[in-house]
Amino acid sequence: MKGFRLRRGCAVAACAVLAVALVGSSPLWSRTSPHSASPAEPARSSGGKIFDKWCSDCHSTAEGPGSLALQRKYQGRLPAVLEQRSDLSPAYVKLAVRQGISYMPSFRKTEISDADLSLVAAYLSP
């Protein structure tokens, strides 16, 4: 079960990266998430909390499965840890999360809401 959660967390992170490409699209409905930022709380810190919940198992350390995959893919040309990247656009993060990449599964709106995904995308973007 833990291995499944680990892969699922990696999948969420990758989906977040792809989902950033869909920033211009607006959902037909929106649900407020308990992780959404309040007016007094910056989106960056809320996005970090959501990232920690869904993405950090695979993408916060160089030893995470998502980071290892990115190390193999980029061969040192880009940082493998997503929080160290400066080239991730919100649209790309959103596309990655919703569509999945390679071994990373896609994440549905019932798992990560559009509002939460926007916060994660903002958190990972420069």
C-alpha positions in Angstrom: 0.0 0.0 0.0 2.9 2.4 0.8 4.4 1.8 -2.6 1.1 2.6 -4.2 0.9 5.9 -2.2 4.5 6.7 -3.3 3.7 6.2 -7.0 0.5 8.1 -6.6 2.3 11.1 -5.1 4.8 11.1 -7.9 2.0 11.0 -10.4 0.4 14.0 -8.8 3.5 16.0 -9.1 4.0 15.1 -12.7 0.4 15.9 -13.5 0.8 19.3 -11.8 3.7 20.0 -14.1 1.6 19.2 -17.2 -1.5 20.8 -15.9 0.2 24.2 -16.0 -0.3 24.3 -19.7 -4.1 24.4 -19.2 -4.1 27.7 -17.2 -6.3 29.4 -19.7 -9.1 27.0 -19.5 -11.8 27.5 -16.9 -13.8 24.7 -15.3 -17.6 24.5 -15.6 -17.8 24.2 -11.8 -15.4 25.0 -9.0 -15.3 23.5 -5.5 -13.6 25.3 -2.6 -10.9 23.2 -1.1 -9.8 23.2 2.5 -6.3 23.8 1.2 -7.2 26.9 -0.8 -5.6 30.1 0.3 -7.6 32.6 2.4 -7.3 36.2 1.4 -4.6 36.8 4.1 -2.6 33.7 3.1 -0.3 34.0 0.1 -1.0 31.4 -2.7 2.7 30.4 -2.6 2.5 29.0 1.0 -0.9 27.3 0.3 0.6 25.8 -2.9 3.5 24.5 -0.8 1.2 22.7 1.6 -0.7 21.1 -1.3 2.6 20.2 -2.9 3.8 18.6 0.3 0.6 16.5 0.5 0.4 15.2 -3.1 3.9 15.7 -4.7 6.6 15.6 -2.1 6.9 11.9 -1.7 8.2 11.6 -5.3 9.6 15.1 -6.1 11.0 16.8 -3.0 14.3 14.9 -2.7 16.9 13.7 -5.2 16.1 10.1 -4.0 12.4 10.4 -4.7 11.1 8.2 -7.6 9.9 11.2 -9.6 13.2 13.0 -9.1 15.2 9.9 -10.1 13.2 9.7 -13.3 13.9 13.4 -14.0 17.6 12.9 -13.3 17.7 10.2 -16.0 15.7 12.3 -18.4 17.6 15.5 -18.1 21.1 14.1 -17.2 22.0 17.1 -15.0 20.9 19.8 -17.5 18.0 20.7 -15.2 17.4 20.1 -11.5 15.5 16.9 -10.7 13.8 18.2 -7.6 10.8 20.2 -8.8 11.1 22.9 -6.1 14.6 23.7 -7.5 13.4 24.3 -11.0 13.0 27.8 -12.5 11.6 26.7 -15.9 8.2 25.3 -14.9 5.2 27.3 -16.2 1.8 27.1 -14.5 0.3 25.7 -17.7 2.9 22.9 -17.9 2.4 21.9 -14.3 -1.3 21.7 -14.7 -1.0 19.6 -17.9 1.4 17.2 -16.3 -0.9 16.7 -13.3 -4.0 16.2 -15.3 -2.5 14.1 -18.1 0.3 12.2 -16.4 3.8 11.7 -17.7 5.5 8.4 -18.3 5.1 6.5 -15.1 3.4 9.3 -13.3 -0.4 8.8 -13.3 -2.9 11.5 -14.0 -4.9 13.1 -11.2 -8.6 13.8 -11.4 -10.3 16.9 -10.2 -11.8 14.9 -7.4 -8.3 14.2 -6.1 -6.7 17.6 -6.7 -9.3 20.4 -7.4 -8.6 23.0 -10.1 -8.2 25.6 -7.4 -5.6 23.5 -5.5 -3.8 22.7 -8.8 -3.5 26.4 -9.6 -1.9 26.9 -6.2 0.6 24.1 -6.8 1.3 25.5 -10.2 1.9 29.0 -8.8 4.1 27.5 -6.1 6.4 25.7 -8.6 6.5 28.6 -11.1 9.2 31.3 -10.9 
